[in-house]
């Protein structure tokens, strides 16, 4: 299982990068420490867990660091 950390300062959650539908079972069963849903900012190249993405503009999530638009990353590109 590939692992990354949430980029928001103070957040200690790990991001589970997995091709398994619904996310890696280990990560799914420990949502306090793991996130299976996360977002990527193309502007500042940061990754954020689902709990840290709270601001939205026109129903799209916004980066908490640079206010750039967030998108779900391409898992296949991250794993290759």
Buried (B, 14 or more C-beta within 10 A) or exposed (E): BEEBEBBBEEBEBBBBBBEEEEBBEEBBEEBEEBBBBBBBBEEEEBBBBBBBBEEEEEEEBBBBBEEBBBEEBEEEEBEE
